């Protein structure tokens, strides 16, 4: 697992436009996000977006790494690729939901190129809280993050 904890400076944040009217724009909430994605280009794209908006993050290259990171806790949100080596996103999600303590309640958003009818329902039934189709578009990513910016059961486990 790669670990990347980043924040943006005030100057960088001033040059980046936050979606108007979003809870994130109103509260300025910075989140700690687990990015579970095996594709290096997708990792770079997603983490670039997160960095621009001042979120901190960790990257897991596969489902097993995502499970290990999630078990340690401290995340406000997990962005979970569905198709990964070793353990796919559905299996990793099931194992995260089976954990003890607040880590089991962290919101998980599916990331997938499978955008067929019924896929979203399948991912939600598997314990995920949201769904984003690839290729990832900044506006869609931030809408998903904004949806969970109001807090979660995991928030009390995040100490900074």
N, C-alpha and C positions, 0 to 999 in steps of 0.2 A: 504494500500500500504506500502510495506517495502522500506526504502530508504537506499541505500548502496553506499556511495561515497568513492572510493578507488583509490589509486595510488600505483605503485610499486616503490621500491627503486632502485637505480642504480645497486646494486648488483643483485637483482632479475632479472632485465631486461637483464643484461649481461649473465645470465644463460639460458635465453629463446631465442630460435631462431626465428627470424622474417623471413617470406618467402622472399627469395632472389628476387630482382628486383621489389618488390612491391612498390607502392607509399608510403605505410606506412613505409617501410624500408628506403626509400629515404628521406622522410620528417620527420619521427619520430612523426607523427601527433597523438595526443591523442584525443579521441572522448568521448563525454558524450552520453551514450546510454540508452534508455528506453527498458527494457526487460519486455515484457508483456507475462507472462507464469504462468499458475496455478499449474503446477506440480513441487513440491519441488525439486525432483531429477534433472529435467531439469534446474530449476533455478540455482541449485548448479553447475551443469556442465558448463552452459553458463557463469555464473559470475566468475567461476574459470578461464576459458579461457580469459575473458575480463580483469580480474585482472592481469593475467600473462603478458599481453601486455600493461599494464598501462592505460587502459581505465577506466574512471569513469562511474558509472551506477546507475540507480534506477530500482527497481523491482516492477511491478504491478501484483497482484495476479489474476486479472480478467479484462475484457474489460472495465468495468466502471472505474476502477482504472487507466487503461491505458489512457482513454479519459481525466480524471481529470489531470493526470500528463502531458500529451501532451498539454493540454490547457494552462498550466503554462508556457510552452515553455522551451527553453534552451537545447534541444537535437539536436545532429547531425544525429541521426539514431534511428529508433524504430525497435526492433525485436518483431514481433507480432505473438503469437500463434493463430491458427485459431479456435480451439475448447476450449472455456473457459466458466465458469459459468457467469451468470448474463447478459453478453453481449459478443457475440463471436467476433473473430478478424475481420471478414468482416464488421459487424455493427460498431465496434469501429473505423475501418479505414474510413468508410463512414462519421462518425461523426467528425473525425479529419480533413478530407478533407473539411468539411463544416465550420470549425472554421474560424474566422477572423484573419488576420495577418500572420506572417511568420510560425507559428506552423503548419499551414495547408500544407506547402510545405516540411516538413521534410520527408526524404525517409523512407519508411516502407517496411520491408522484412518479408514475411510470413514464419512462422515456422509451419510445419505440418507433421504428419505421413501419410497424404493422398498424396501419390505420384503416382496417377493414371494419365493416359493420359488425358489432358485437364484441370487438376487442376491448373497448372501454368498460363495458359491463363485466367482462371476464376479469379484467384487472381490478376493478372495484370489488368484485366478489372474492378475489384472492387476498383482500385486506389492504389494498392500496387506496389512497384518498383522492387521487387525481390522475390525470393522463395528459401527456404532451406528445404530439406526433413529431417525428424527425422529418426533415431537418429542423433543428431548433431555431425559432425566430425569437428575437429579443423581447418583443411585446408579449408574446405568449408565455415566455419564461417568467417575466416579471409579473404578469397577471396571476400565474400559479403561485409565485412566491408571495405576492400581495394577499392572496386568499388566506395564507397561513400566518401573516405578519401580526395578527392580533394576539397571538399567544397560543400555547398548546399545553397539554399535560406535561410535556417534556421541559417546558420553560423553567419550572422550579428546580430541575436537575442541572440546569446550565448555570455555572457560577462565574462565567466570564471568559 
